[in-house]
Amino acid sequence: MDRIGASDERRRFADQLRAELRAGTLTLDELDHHIVEHAMRLLEGQPPELQDEVRAFVESVFATDPRWLRYRERLRQTVIAGEVLDGE
C-alpha cells in the first residue's frame, strides 16, 4: 500500500474508533487493545521474539506510564464532551 493509501486507512481507522468511543460501544481498554494489534500488524514478518518483546513493552506502557494514563483520561473527557480529536 502506498503512503497515501496507508494514511487514508489510518484516518478511517481513527474515525471509526472515535465514533465507537463517542457511542459508548468501545472502552478505553478496548482502544488500548486495538492500538496493540495495529502495532503488531506493523511488525508482521519480523521474528516472533521481537513481536513478543514489542507487545510486552507496549502493554506495560499502557498499564503503567503516567503520561499514557493522563492521555487516556484526556481522551475520555474529550470524547464525552464530543470534541473533535483531529491532530491527536
trRosetta pair geometry for C-beta under 8 A, 3 or more apart (Angstrom, degrees):
i j d omega theta_ij theta_ji phi_ij phi_ji
1 5 4.4 -123 -175 96 97 125
1 6 5.0 124 116 -61 117 84
1 9 7.1 1 169 -10 157 142
2 5 4.9 92 55 13 74 104
2 6 6.9 -139 98 -6 35 91
3 6 5.6 -57 -145 38 30 111
3 7 6.1 32 155 -22 66 106
4 7 5.6 -53 -147 35 31 112
4 8 6.4 31 153 -18 64 105
5 8 5.7 -53 -147 36 32 111
5 9 6.3 33 153 -21 65 105
6 9 5.6 -53 -148 35 32 113
6 10 6.4 33 153 -19 65 104
7 10 5.8 -53 -148 36 31 110
7 11 6.4 32 152 -19 64 106
8 11 5.6 -55 -147 36 32 112
8 12 6.4 31 154 -18 66 104
9 12 5.8 -54 -148 36 31 109
9 13 6.3 33 152 -20 64 107
10 13 5.6 -54 -147 37 31 114
10 14 6.2 31 154 -18 66 106
11 14 5.8 -53 -146 38 30 110
11 15 6.3 33 153 -20 64 106
12 15 5.6 -53 -146 37 31 113
12 16 6.3 34 153 -22 65 104
13 16 5.7 -54 -150 34 29 112
13 17 6.5 27 153 -17 64 106
13 38 7.4 111 164 -101 155 135
14 17 5.8 -55 -148 37 32 110
14 18 6.3 35 153 -21 65 104
14 85 7.8 -136 168 94 110 118
15 18 5.7 -52 -148 35 31 113
15 19 6.4 31 154 -19 64 105
16 19 5.8 -56 -151 35 30 111
16 20 6.4 26 153 -16 65 107
17 20 5.7 -56 -147 39 32 110
17 21 6.2 34 154 -20 66 105
17 26 6.5 -119 -153 108 65 169
17 31 6.2 95 -166 -122 121 96
17 34 6.4 178 -103 102 125 163
18 21 5.8 -56 -148 36 30 110
18 22 6.3 27 156 -17 65 107
18 79 7.0 -161 -152 -112 68 104
18 85 5.8 -160 -109 31 126 126
19 22 5.8 -56 -148 38 29 110
19 23 6.2 21 156 -14 65 112
20 23 5.7 -59 -142 43 30 107
20 25 4.8 -89 -158 74 81 95
20 26 3.6 60 132 -11 114 124
21 24 7.7 36 176 -70 30 28
21 26 5.2 -60 -70 71 56 108
21 28 7.9 58 -123 -76 110 64
21 31 6.8 26 -80 -71 114 130
21 75 7.6 -70 -164 154 159 100
21 76 7.9 -131 -172 -113 120 53
21 79 4.4 -73 133 -143 117 154
22 79 5.4 -136 -78 -171 64 93
22 82 6.7 75 -134 -111 117 67
23 26 7.7 67 61 8 89 83
26 30 5.0 -128 -163 86 75 129
26 31 6.1 89 152 -59 113 84
26 34 8.0 -4 -159 -21 130 139
27 30 4.7 100 54 6 75 100
27 31 7.0 -127 102 -6 44 85
28 31 5.1 -45 -148 31 39 118
28 32 6.6 49 150 -23 64 95
28 72 5.2 88 -170 -167 139 111
28 75 7.1 127 -115 88 112 120
28 76 6.0 -45 -64 -74 132 109
29 32 5.6 -44 -154 29 35 115
29 33 6.7 38 146 -19 62 102
30 33 5.3 -49 -152 34 39 116
30 34 6.5 43 148 -22 67 100
31 34 5.6 -50 -150 33 35 113
31 35 6.5 35 152 -19 65 103
31 72 8.0 157 78 -129 131 97
31 75 7.9 -158 121 129 168 148
32 35 5.8 -57 -153 35 32 111
32 36 6.4 31 152 -19 67 105
32 59 7.9 92 160 -121 116 64
32 62 4.7 102 -148 -158 127 147
32 72 7.9 -10 -63 -103 104 129
33 36 5.7 -53 -149 35 32 111
33 37 6.3 30 154 -17 65 107
34 37 5.8 -57 -148 39 30 110
34 38 6.3 33 153 -22 65 105
35 38 5.6 -52 -149 34 32 112
35 39 6.5 33 152 -19 64 104
35 58 7.5 -154 118 174 99 129
35 62 7.8 152 73 -85 128 132
36 39 5.7 -55 -152 36 32 112
36 40 6.4 32 151 -20 65 106
36 55 6.3 70 -170 -138 110 78
36 58 5.4 154 -112 112 86 133
36 59 6.3 35 -106 -70 140 83
36 62 7.5 -65 -58 -22 110 149
37 40 5.5 -53 -147 35 34 113
37 41 6.6 40 151 -23 64 99
38 41 5.7 -49 -153 29 34 113
38 42 6.9 37 148 -20 62 101
39 42 5.6 -53 -159 30 37 115
39 43 6.8 24 149 -11 66 108
39 54 6.5 -152 144 148 118 119
39 55 7.7 159 95 -91 117 60
39 58 5.7 156 65 -79 166 166
40 43 5.6 -62 -152 42 38 107
40 44 7.5 71 146 -55 63 73
40 51 6.3 65 -140 -157 87 103
40 54 7.4 159 -93 97 66 118
40 55 6.2 29 -84 -82 110 103
41 44 5.8 -12 -163 -27 43 111
43 46 4.5 -62 -178 26 83 131
43 50 6.7 -156 -166 115 127 103
43 51 5.0 155 123 -102 136 85
43 54 5.9 171 -66 50 159 158
46 50 4.7 -81 148 78 118 132
46 51 5.8 146 84 -53 104 88
47 50 4.7 92 66 5 86 102
47 51 7.1 -154 97 -5 46 87
48 51 5.4 -55 -147 38 37 115
48 52 6.2 40 154 -22 69 104
49 52 5.7 -52 -149 35 31 112
49 53 6.4 30 152 -19 64 106
50 53 5.7 -54 -148 36 32 111
50 54 6.3 30 156 -17 66 107
51 54 5.9 -57 -147 38 29 108
51 55 6.2 30 156 -19 65 107
52 55 5.8 -54 -146 37 29 111
52 56 6.3 27 157 -17 64 108
53 56 5.9 -57 -148 38 28 109
53 57 6.3 27 155 -19 64 109
54 57 5.7 -56 -147 37 31 111
54 58 6.2 26 159 -16 67 108
55 58 6.1 -59 -145 39 27 106
55 59 6.1 22 160 -14 64 112
56 59 6.0 -59 -144 41 26 109
56 60 6.2 26 157 -20 63 109
57 60 5.9 -59 -149 36 28 109
57 61 6.5 29 154 -20 64 104
58 61 5.7 -51 -150 33 33 112
58 62 6.5 33 152 -18 65 105
59 62 5.6 -52 -148 36 34 113
59 63 6.3 27 155 -16 65 110
60 63 5.7 -60 -145 40 32 108
60 64 5.9 -20 172 21 69 116
61 64 6.9 -87 -133 54 19 78
61 65 4.5 2 -164 -14 68 131
61 68 5.7 110 152 -26 85 154
62 65 7.3 -3 -58 27 14 101
62 68 5.8 -116 -114 144 41 151
64 69 8.0 -63 162 -37 12 120
65 68 4.2 69 81 11 108 109
65 69 6.7 176 89 -11 55 85
66 69 5.5 -56 -143 40 35 112
66 70 6.2 36 157 -20 68 104
67 70 5.8 -54 -148 37 30 109
67 71 6.3 32 151 -21 64 106
68 71 5.5 -53 -147 36 33 114
68 72 6.3 38 152 -23 66 101
69 72 5.7 -46 -147 31 32 114
69 73 6.7 31 153 -16 62 103
70 73 5.8 -56 -152 37 34 109
70 74 6.3 33 151 -17 67 106
71 74 5.6 -55 -147 39 33 111
71 75 6.1 37 152 -23 66 106
72 75 5.5 -53 -148 36 30 115
72 76 6.3 33 152 -22 64 104
73 76 5.6 -50 -148 33 33 113
73 77 6.4 30 154 -15 65 105
74 77 5.8 -56 -147 40 31 109
74 78 6.1 34 153 -22 66 108
75 78 5.7 -56 -145 36 29 113
75 79 6.3 26 157 -17 65 107
75 85 7.3 38 -135 -118 81 137
75 88 7.5 143 -101 161 94 153
76 79 6.0 -57 -148 37 27 107
76 80 6.3 28 154 -19 64 108
77 80 5.6 -53 -145 37 31 113
77 81 6.2 26 156 -15 64 109
78 81 5.9 -61 -149 41 28 107
78 83 4.7 -81 -165 58 80 115
78 85 6.0 97 134 -86 138 96
78 88 8.0 136 102 -59 171 162
79 82 7.4 40 179 -74 34 30
79 83 7.7 -86 -71 45 22 74
79 85 7.5 -8 -74 -50 76 127
85 88 4.6 -59 176 21 90 132
